Each structure stands twice: as structure tokens, then as C-alpha cells.
């Protein structure tokens, strides 16, 4: 039996796009029976055949089927994951306040026999969501304060955030907009979207538009194209960004029709949200490859989560896996101070230690920027390990990734007003002529290994 919250989400979702739009959107949820045969571990969704052995490939790869058959009730979840009567009672209690929804695909990534499985922690509710629920706030980033019209957040001068829906294929337990879950599912009406577009048209400083949600890819491709094409007609908008977790939780959505559409309106940048290396499956790789081949670069914005990715090794494996599928590790976010999420948050120094443990031990391309999104709309602040030990006007004392200490000359402002010929002393062999001046040089490298002095 579905929870009231889930039913309300689906009913409002269908109501938002009736007539010829309705069949393009995921309609309600249908039941599934699973075959519990083992599937050998591999790069694909690990437990697909164990949980959903009777589902043919064509059905499994249909993103609308995946959405329609999300697991949204404790009774159905218990068909796949062993849950004691006490655990089931706790989950029912939590889901009354914070509902859950998991796609069959993402459920198949969970190890059902491990209560501390890092994939499970992101999808399955915990009683700690309400026992620690007094900590945090509903809107930690102050988005409502910075909203200039329903769904449009304007915090930074040159960019805006369009929140088109609060519907997602999966309700991530660490979601920043967890406050919206209690309101049921909604999609911005055409008039609300037009109000957002009108605001962007009138503010010529806006050069960057971010489309988010919920997840904007829950909209049909045609509806999404209507919005993207309207943004692209605004001449002062240079880039469009899409924030979506579909490549991670329902990669089947990234189909050829979607990618063909996106290719028409570039430059479009795609920010997604892998948190653990086990999410980097062959299905996810294919989805990201389709985006990249369509001219849409893919960045990753992880959230630092306790028991999920809060170690150097976990982050390194994740980031290496991302680079192998053409996804750039972009941000590692400190988990926002969202009510119902405290049990997943780590001390800030954990993130700093992770960056320190990666820097110099892997390619810089694999090291994300650790960021805190400040409360009350303060914006993003990057944090790094302290490599500067001392600084004067003339010199910095720096520590490298190995802990070695280096002195680095700090260049001052140019003060010499002499001509080049007057300023240079005639030492060494002639090596060239520039503007009629002969230049000669010698390297004074024995005293300062990190720099050379050029003389003439």
C-alpha cells in the first residue's frame, strides 16, 4: 500500500500535464514481483536479476517503467531488503514525515545484507532523521529569501536558479530541499515559468541559468525543450546548466531523444551527483557518454556523507571512476545543515583532510574543490588544507603534499623605470637581440633551486 504522500505526488504530477503531455510523463506506480536469483557481481546493476529477474531488458531499460515502479512503501521495500518488525515500524514513522522513493535500478545497487551499505544510506530512511530532527533548518541556504518569483532564485548577480519541480526519481536522504517533500509533488505552471523567463529577459546582467528541481528531467523531453529553447532566445544568457541525478539513479532517462534535443541548444553544461564508486555502473557510463558525445560536458557535485564517502580512499576511488567515464569531479560539498540530515553530516575537517590526502597523490583533475554553501544565502566558500605556513611581503613559507617546507620568493611590484639597456648588466654570452638590445644570460640556480635569475 502506498503512503498518502506518494499518492499525492503522483496525482499532482499527472494533473500538471494532461492531454497529449500526460503520456510522456511517468504516470503512477505499479506493482512488481521479484525473482531472488543471484546475479554475478559485475559492472552492471549488481542485484538486478536477484531482485527483478522476471523483467525483460526492454522493460528494464524503459525509464518510464522505472519511474512508475519506484519502491515507495515499507511493505514493498521489505520484499527486497530484510527488515525486522521494529525496523519496519521505524520506517513507517519516518516516512510519515519524510517519504521515500527508490527506482528499481538504484535499489539493485544496494547490498541488502549490509545495514551500513553506503548506497542504502542515500536511499532508505533512517530513524535518525526524526530522532535528530531538531538539528538543522528547513531552508539552510535561504533560497526562499532570495526568490524573486516562485521557483526563481537570484543570489549571484550574473546567474539564476530555476526550480521547475520538486519531483525526483529518488528521494535522496540528504536532499537540500527536503522541506518540499511534505507538500506533495508539484511542477511549475506555464505561467510561473513565463514569469521566470520574463525576469531573466529584463535583467541583462544574467548570463548563466541553472535548471534544477527536484529533478528537471522528470519533465518530458518536449516540455523541457520548450523551456530551454525559450532561455536560449534570451541573447544575454551565455550558458545553461542542468542539475540532475538521473545519470546516477535512473540512467535510462538519458536517451537519444533527450541528447539530440540538448545538442541543439548549447552551450549546455550538465551537473550530476555521484557519491560512491558503486554508482559508477556501465549504465551510468553509457548515459554520461551520450551526453558528452552530444556536446554536453558533465561535472560531478558530490556531497560529503558520513559512512558513504568520508574517507580518502572512498573519494579517490569515486573520482578515478568518474574520470574513466568522462565525468569531471567538480565539487565536494559539505552536507548542508538540513533538518533530518544531521546523522549524515561530518565535521568540516574531514573534508579538508580528504582533499589533503588526495592532493599530490593523484592527478589534480581527480581532486574536487571542497565547498561549504553558507547558511542564509551566504554563497559557496571553498576550503583547502593550509599550505601557507608563513608569509611576509617578500617571501612565503609553504608546505607541499609530502610535508616538505619550501621558501618561495614573493614578487613585488615593478619599481625600475630604467630602459631595458640601462637595467641589464653585460654578463654571459649573447643569446639574442630584441628591439636593438643584445640580451645575455646566466642561471643562478645553485642558491635557489626553485627559481632562476636571468641576466644580460
C-alpha positions as CSV (number, residue, x, y, z in Angstrom):
1,X,0.0,0.0,0.0
2,X,1.4,3.4,-1.0
3,X,1.8,6.2,1.5
4,X,-0.6,9.2,1.2
5,X,2.4,11.4,0.4
6,X,3.4,9.2,-2.6
7,X,-0.2,9.1,-3.9
8,X,-0.4,12.9,-3.7
9,X,2.9,13.3,-5.6
10,X,1.7,11.1,-8.4
11,X,-1.8,12.6,-8.7
12,X,-0.5,16.1,-8.8
13,X,2.2,15.1,-11.3
14,X,-0.3,13.6,-13.7
15,X,-2.6,16.6,-13.3
16,X,0.1,19.0,-14.2
17,X,0.4,17.7,-17.7
18,X,-2.8,16.4,-19.0
19,X,-3.9,15.7,-22.6
20,X,-1.1,14.9,-25.0
21,X,1.6,15.8,-22.4
22,X,0.3,13.2,-19.9
23,X,1.5,10.1,-21.7
24,X,5.1,11.5,-21.9
25,X,5.3,11.9,-18.1
26,X,5.7,8.9,-15.7
27,X,2.2,8.0,-14.6
28,X,1.6,6.3,-11.3
29,X,3.2,3.3,-9.7
30,X,2.6,-0.4,-10.5
31,X,3.4,-3.5,-8.5
32,X,6.4,-5.8,-9.2
33,X,7.3,-9.3,-8.1
34,X,10.9,-10.2,-8.0
35,X,12.9,-13.3,-8.6
36,X,15.6,-13.7,-6.0
37,X,18.2,-15.5,-8.1
38,X,21.8,-14.3,-7.7
39,X,23.5,-12.3,-10.4
40,X,27.3,-12.5,-10.6
41,X,28.9,-9.2,-9.5
42,X,29.9,-7.0,-12.4
43,X,29.9,-3.5,-13.7
44,X,26.1,-3.5,-14.3
45,X,23.5,-3.1,-11.6
46,X,24.6,-5.8,-9.2
47,X,21.3,-7.3,-7.9
48,X,19.1,-6.7,-10.9
49,X,18.5,-10.4,-11.6
50,X,18.2,-11.2,-7.9
51,X,15.5,-8.6,-7.4
52,X,13.9,-8.2,-10.8
53,X,14.8,-11.4,-12.7
54,X,11.5,-11.6,-14.5
55,X,11.8,-8.2,-16.1
56,X,12.9,-8.3,-19.7
57,X,15.7,-5.9,-20.9
58,X,13.3,-3.8,-23.0
59,X,11.2,-3.1,-20.0
60,X,14.1,-2.6,-17.6
61,X,15.6,0.0,-19.9
62,X,12.4,2.0,-20.2
63,X,12.9,5.0,-17.9
64,X,9.1,5.5,-17.6
65,X,8.7,1.9,-16.4
66,X,11.5,2.5,-13.8
67,X,9.8,5.7,-12.6
68,X,6.3,4.1,-12.5
69,X,7.7,1.2,-10.4
70,X,9.6,3.1,-7.8
71,X,9.6,1.5,-4.3
72,X,7.6,3.8,-2.1
73,X,6.2,1.7,0.7
74,X,7.7,-0.2,3.6
75,X,5.8,-3.3,2.6
76,X,7.2,-3.3,-0.9
77,X,10.7,-2.5,0.4
78,X,10.6,-5.5,2.7
79,X,10.2,-7.7,-0.4
80,X,13.8,-6.9,-1.3
81,X,15.7,-5.9,1.9
82,X,15.4,-7.9,5.1
83,X,13.6,-5.7,7.7
84,X,12.7,-6.7,11.2
85,X,9.2,-5.7,12.5
86,X,10.9,-3.0,14.6
87,X,12.7,-1.6,11.5
88,X,9.5,-1.6,9.5
89,X,7.7,0.3,12.3
90,X,10.5,2.8,12.4
91,X,10.5,3.3,8.6
92,X,6.7,3.9,8.6
93,X,7.2,6.5,11.3
94,X,10.0,8.3,9.4
95,X,8.1,8.1,6.0
96,X,5.1,9.9,7.5
97,X,7.3,13.0,7.7
98,X,9.9,12.3,5.0
99,X,8.6,9.9,2.4
100,X,10.9,7.7,0.3
101,X,11.1,6.6,-3.3
102,X,13.7,4.4,-4.9
103,X,13.9,3.3,-8.6
104,X,14.3,-0.4,-9.2
105,X,17.6,0.3,-10.9
106,X,19.1,2.1,-7.9
107,X,17.7,-0.5,-5.5
108,X,19.6,-3.1,-7.4
109,X,22.9,-1.3,-6.4
110,X,22.2,-1.9,-2.7
111,X,23.7,-4.8,-0.8
112,X,20.5,-6.0,1.0
113,X,22.5,-7.9,3.6
114,X,24.5,-4.9,4.8
115,X,22.6,-2.4,7.0
116,X,25.6,0.0,6.7
117,X,25.7,-0.2,2.9
118,X,26.8,3.2,1.5
119,X,24.3,3.1,-1.3
120,X,21.5,2.2,1.0
121,X,22.2,5.1,3.3
122,X,21.4,7.5,0.5
123,X,18.0,5.9,-0.4
124,X,16.5,4.2,2.6
125,X,15.2,6.3,5.5
126,X,16.8,6.1,9.0
127,X,15.0,6.6,12.3
128,X,17.8,9.2,13.0
129,X,16.0,11.5,10.5
130,X,13.5,12.2,13.2
131,X,15.3,11.4,16.4
132,X,17.9,14.0,15.4
133,X,15.3,16.1,13.6
134,X,15.6,19.1,16.0
135,X,19.0,19.9,14.5
136,X,19.3,21.9,11.3
137,X,16.8,24.1,9.5
138,X,14.3,23.5,6.7
139,X,15.9,26.1,4.3
140,X,19.5,26.3,5.3
141,X,20.6,28.1,2.2
142,X,18.0,30.8,2.4
143,X,16.6,30.1,-1.0
144,X,13.1,31.4,-0.1
145,X,14.7,34.7,0.9
146,X,16.4,35.0,-2.5
147,X,13.4,34.0,-4.6
148,X,12.4,36.8,-6.9
149,X,9.4,34.9,-8.2
150,X,8.0,31.4,-7.4
151,X,10.8,29.0,-8.4
152,X,13.4,31.6,-9.4
153,X,16.4,32.1,-7.0
154,X,18.6,35.1,-7.8
155,X,21.5,35.2,-5.4
156,X,24.6,35.9,-7.5
157,X,24.4,38.9,-9.8
158,X,25.2,37.0,-13.1
159,X,23.2,33.8,-12.6
160,X,19.8,32.5,-11.5
161,X,18.4,29.1,-10.4
162,X,15.1,27.9,-11.9
163,X,13.5,25.3,-9.7
164,X,11.0,23.7,-12.1
165,X,9.6,20.9,-9.9
166,X,10.1,19.1,-6.6
167,X,9.7,15.6,-8.1
168,X,12.6,13.3,-8.3
169,X,13.1,9.7,-9.4
170,X,14.7,9.1,-5.9
171,X,14.3,11.0,-2.7
172,X,17.9,11.3,-1.5
173,X,18.0,11.3,2.3
174,X,20.5,14.2,2.3
175,X,18.4,16.4,0.0
176,X,18.8,20.2,0.5
177,X,15.2,20.8,-0.4
178,X,13.8,18.1,1.8
179,X,11.3,20.7,3.1
180,X,9.4,20.3,-0.1
181,X,8.6,16.7,0.3
182,X,5.8,17.3,2.8
183,X,4.0,19.5,0.2
184,X,3.4,16.7,-2.3
185,X,4.6,16.8,-5.9
186,X,4.4,19.9,-7.9
187,X,5.5,21.2,-11.3
188,X,5.7,24.9,-12.1
189,X,2.8,26.0,-14.3
190,X,3.4,27.6,-17.7
191,X,2.5,31.0,-16.3
192,X,5.1,30.6,-13.4
193,X,7.8,29.6,-15.9
194,X,6.9,32.6,-18.1
195,X,7.3,34.9,-15.1
196,X,10.8,33.4,-14.5
197,X,11.7,34.0,-18.2
198,X,10.4,37.5,-18.1
199,X,12.5,38.3,-15.1
200,X,15.6,36.9,-16.9
201,X,14.8,38.9,-20.0
202,X,14.7,42.1,-18.0
203,X,17.9,41.5,-16.2
204,X,20.7,41.8,-18.7
205,X,23.4,41.0,-16.1
206,X,22.2,37.4,-16.0
207,X,24.5,35.3,-18.2
208,X,24.1,31.9,-16.6
209,X,20.8,30.0,-16.0
210,X,20.7,26.8,-13.9
211,X,17.8,24.5,-14.3
212,X,17.1,22.4,-11.2
213,X,14.4,20.9,-9.0
214,X,13.6,18.3,-7.7
215,X,14.9,16.9,-10.9
216,X,14.1,18.8,-14.1
217,X,14.5,15.6,-16.2
218,X,11.2,14.3,-14.7
219,X,9.6,16.6,-17.2
220,X,9.0,15.2,-20.7
221,X,11.7,16.0,-23.2
222,X,9.2,18.1,-25.2
223,X,8.3,20.2,-22.1
224,X,12.0,20.6,-21.2
225,X,12.8,21.7,-24.7
226,X,10.0,24.4,-24.6
227,X,11.8,25.9,-21.5
228,X,15.4,25.5,-22.8
229,X,14.6,27.0,-26.2
230,X,12.9,30.0,-24.5
231,X,16.0,30.6,-22.4
232,X,18.3,30.2,-25.4
233,X,16.3,33.0,-27.2
234,X,17.4,35.5,-24.5
235,X,20.6,36.9,-26.1
236,X,22.4,37.9,-22.9
237,X,22.2,34.4,-21.5
238,X,25.5,32.7,-22.4
239,X,25.3,29.3,-20.8
240,X,22.6,26.9,-19.5
241,X,23.3,24.4,-16.7
242,X,21.1,21.4,-15.8
243,X,21.3,19.9,-12.4
244,X,20.1,16.3,-12.4
245,X,20.8,13.0,-10.6
246,X,19.2,10.9,-13.3
247,X,22.6,9.6,-14.6
248,X,23.1,8.1,-11.2
249,X,19.7,6.9,-10.1
250,X,17.9,6.3,-13.4
251,X,20.4,6.5,-16.3
252,X,17.9,5.1,-18.8
253,X,16.4,8.6,-18.9
254,X,19.5,9.9,-20.8
255,X,18.2,8.5,-24.1
256,X,19.0,9.6,-27.7
257,X,15.9,11.8,-27.9
258,X,17.0,13.8,-24.9
259,X,20.6,14.1,-26.0
260,X,19.6,15.1,-29.6
261,X,17.4,17.9,-28.1
262,X,20.1,19.2,-25.8
263,X,22.6,19.3,-28.6
264,X,20.5,21.9,-30.4
265,X,20.8,24.5,-27.6
266,X,24.4,24.5,-26.4
267,X,26.4,25.5,-24.6
268,X,24.7,23.4,-22.0
269,X,26.6,22.1,-19.0
270,X,25.3,19.1,-17.0
271,X,26.0,18.8,-13.3
272,X,25.2,15.4,-11.8
273,X,25.7,13.8,-8.3
274,X,27.6,10.6,-7.9
275,X,28.6,9.9,-4.2
276,X,30.0,6.4,-4.3
277,X,32.1,4.4,-6.7
278,X,29.4,1.6,-6.8
279,X,27.1,4.1,-8.5
280,X,29.5,4.3,-11.4
281,X,28.0,1.4,-13.4
282,X,28.1,0.6,-17.1
283,X,24.6,2.0,-17.4
284,X,25.7,5.3,-15.8
285,X,28.8,5.3,-18.1
286,X,26.6,4.9,-21.2
287,X,24.4,7.8,-20.1
288,X,27.3,10.1,-19.5
289,X,28.9,9.1,-22.8
290,X,25.7,10.0,-24.7
291,X,25.7,13.4,-23.1
292,X,29.4,14.1,-23.8
293,X,29.0,12.9,-27.4
294,X,26.1,15.4,-27.7
295,X,28.4,18.3,-26.8
296,X,27.2,18.5,-23.2
297,X,30.1,18.4,-20.7
298,X,29.3,16.5,-17.4
299,X,30.6,17.7,-14.0
300,X,30.0,15.9,-10.7
301,X,29.0,17.5,-7.4
302,X,29.4,15.1,-4.6
303,X,28.1,15.6,-1.0
304,X,30.3,14.5,1.8
305,X,28.3,11.9,3.7
306,X,29.1,10.0,6.9
307,X,29.6,6.3,6.2
308,X,29.2,6.8,2.4
309,X,32.3,8.7,1.1
310,X,34.0,10.2,4.1
311,X,37.5,8.8,3.6
312,X,40.4,9.5,1.3
313,X,40.2,6.0,-0.3
314,X,36.4,6.3,-1.0
315,X,36.8,9.7,-2.6
316,X,39.8,8.6,-4.6
317,X,38.1,5.5,-6.0
318,X,35.0,7.6,-6.8
319,X,36.9,10.3,-8.6
320,X,39.0,7.9,-10.5
321,X,35.8,6.1,-11.6
322,X,34.3,9.3,-12.7
323,X,37.2,10.3,-14.9
324,X,37.1,6.9,-16.5
325,X,33.5,7.7,-17.7
326,X,34.4,11.2,-18.8
327,X,32.9,13.0,-15.8
328,X,34.9,15.7,-14.1
329,X,35.0,15.8,-10.3
330,X,33.9,19.4,-9.7
331,X,32.7,20.0,-6.1
332,X,32.7,18.1,-2.9
333,X,30.1,19.8,-0.8
334,X,29.9,19.8,3.0
335,X,26.5,18.4,3.7
336,X,24.1,21.2,4.2
337,X,22.5,21.8,7.6
338,X,19.2,20.4,6.6
339,X,16.7,19.2,9.2
340,X,16.5,15.4,9.1
341,X,20.0,15.1,7.7
342,X,22.3,15.5,10.8
343,X,23.2,11.8,11.0
344,X,24.8,12.0,7.6
345,X,26.9,15.2,8.2
346,X,30.6,15.0,9.0
347,X,32.9,17.6,10.7
348,X,34.3,20.1,8.3
349,X,37.9,19.0,8.9
350,X,37.0,15.6,7.4
351,X,36.6,17.2,4.0
352,X,39.8,19.2,4.4
353,X,41.7,16.0,5.3
354,X,40.3,14.2,2.3
355,X,41.5,16.9,-0.1
356,X,44.9,16.9,1.6
357,X,45.1,13.2,1.3
358,X,44.3,13.3,-2.4
359,X,46.4,16.3,-3.5
360,X,49.7,15.2,-4.8
361,X,48.7,11.5,-4.6
362,X,46.5,11.6,-7.7
363,X,46.0,13.8,-10.7
364,X,44.8,17.3,-9.9
365,X,41.9,16.6,-12.3
366,X,40.7,14.0,-9.9
367,X,40.6,16.3,-6.9
368,X,37.3,18.2,-6.4
369,X,37.0,21.5,-4.7
370,X,35.7,21.2,-1.1
371,X,33.0,23.7,-0.6
372,X,30.7,24.9,2.1
373,X,27.4,26.5,0.9
374,X,27.0,29.1,3.7
375,X,23.7,29.4,5.5
376,X,21.2,32.3,4.9
377,X,22.3,32.7,1.3
378,X,25.9,33.4,2.1
379,X,27.1,31.6,-1.0
380,X,29.8,29.0,-1.7
381,X,33.2,29.2,0.1
382,X,36.0,26.8,-1.0
383,X,38.1,25.3,1.8
384,X,41.6,23.9,1.3
385,X,44.3,22.5,3.6
386,X,46.6,25.2,5.0
387,X,49.7,25.0,2.8
388,X,50.9,28.6,3.7
389,X,52.9,28.4,6.9
390,X,54.1,32.0,7.0
391,X,54.1,35.0,4.7
392,X,55.9,38.3,4.5
393,X,56.0,40.9,1.9
394,X,59.0,39.3,0.3
395,X,58.5,35.6,0.9
396,X,56.1,32.7,1.6
397,X,56.9,29.6,3.6
398,X,55.0,26.7,2.0
399,X,54.3,23.1,2.8
400,X,53.9,20.6,0.0
401,X,51.9,17.4,-0.2
402,X,54.8,15.5,1.3
403,X,55.1,17.8,4.3
404,X,58.4,19.3,3.0
405,X,59.0,23.0,3.6
406,X,59.8,25.5,0.9
407,X,60.7,29.2,0.8
408,X,59.1,31.0,-2.2
409,X,60.1,34.5,-3.3
410,X,57.0,36.7,-3.5
411,X,57.4,39.1,-6.5
412,X,57.0,42.7,-5.6
413,X,55.6,45.5,-7.8
414,X,57.9,46.6,-10.6
415,X,59.8,49.7,-9.5
416,X,62.5,50.0,-12.1
417,X,62.0,52.9,-14.6
418,X,65.2,52.4,-16.5
419,X,65.3,51.4,-20.1
420,X,66.0,47.7,-20.7
421,X,69.5,48.5,-21.9
422,X,70.3,50.5,-18.8
423,X,68.8,48.0,-16.4
424,X,70.7,45.0,-17.7
425,X,74.4,44.2,-16.9
426,X,76.7,42.8,-19.6
427,X,77.3,39.3,-18.2
428,X,77.5,36.0,-20.1
429,X,77.1,35.1,-23.8
430,X,74.9,36.9,-26.2
431,X,71.8,34.8,-27.0
432,X,69.5,37.1,-28.9
433,X,68.6,40.7,-29.9
434,X,65.2,42.3,-29.0
435,X,64.3,45.9,-30.1
436,X,68.0,46.5,-30.8
437,X,69.2,45.4,-27.3
438,X,71.5,42.4,-27.0
439,X,70.5,40.0,-24.2
440,X,72.9,37.7,-22.5
441,X,72.1,35.4,-19.5
442,X,73.4,33.1,-16.8
443,X,71.4,30.9,-14.5
444,X,72.0,31.5,-10.8
445,X,70.4,28.2,-9.7
446,X,72.7,26.8,-7.0
447,X,71.4,29.1,-4.2
448,X,67.7,28.9,-5.1
449,X,66.6,25.6,-6.5
450,X,63.0,26.9,-7.2
451,X,63.9,29.8,-9.4
452,X,66.4,31.2,-11.9
453,X,67.6,34.7,-12.4
454,X,68.0,35.9,-16.0
455,X,70.7,38.5,-16.6
456,X,72.2,40.1,-19.7
